Amino acid sequence: MTLPHPRLVRGITVERCEKFLSRDFYCDINLHSQLYKDIQDSKEYIKLHVHSVPNLKRITFKEAIKCEYKKAERGDWFGPSWVR
């Protein structure tokens, strides 16, 4: 005996996917909660130092490793984004 295929209603399927991916619905069992279960907001794990090149000019790697770097903190602004 062949079982009938379930009928997929697009609206219901989309709504279930949105809830599964959401941060607001089913917070303890959705995808977001499982991916970021053990997230840590600690300065112990990530340390970043930056150097701002004057006049946004391009420099070589050899020049870059000789530069003086300062510690970066959360909220620091980097840019402009169009600099290559």
N, C-alpha and C positions, 0 to 999 in steps of 0.2 A: 504494500500500500504506500502510495506516495503522499507525503505530507504537503499541504498547500504552502506556498511561499508567503511570508508575511507581507502585508501591504505597507509600503513605506509612504507616509504622508510627508511631503517636503517640509511644510511649515513646522511640524512636530520634530522632525529630524534636525532641522536648523536650530530650533529652540533648545533642544537637548545638547547639541554641540556647543552652542553659546554658553549655556550654563556650566558645561564641563570645563570650558576654557576660562570662565569668569573668575574674578577674585571675590565676588560677592555671594554667589550661590554655592551651596554645598561646600563651604570653606574647608571642612576637614577631610574631604575625600576627592575633591576635583583635581585636575591636572596641575594647576598652579600650586596647590598645597603640597603635592607630592614632589614637584621639582624643587621647591624652595623650602623643604622641610627643615633643614639644618643650616639655614642662612645665618651668617654671623656678621654683625656690624662692628668690626673691631679693627683698630689701627695696628694690631699685632700681626695680622695676616697680609695686609697690603701696604706697601710703602712705595710712594711715587715721588720722584724728584724731576724737576723740569728746568729747562733753560730757554729763555726767550731770545731769539736771534734778532739783533738790531736791524731795523728797516725790512724785516721779513725776507732777508736775502737767503738764498740757498747755500748751504755749506756742505762740505764733504764729511764723511764719517770720521776721518782723522781729526778734523777740526772740532767736530761735535764732542768727541771723547775728551778733548782737552779743556772744554768749557767748564765754567763754574755753575753748578746746579743748586737750586733751592728746593726745599721740601714743599710739596703740593698738599693741599688740604681739600676736604670735601667742600664743594661750592665754588672752588676756583674756576675762573673763566679762561678758556683756551680759544684762540681764534685769531683772526677771522677764519671761518670754515672754508673759504675759497682758496686759502694759501696752499700751494703745492710744494 
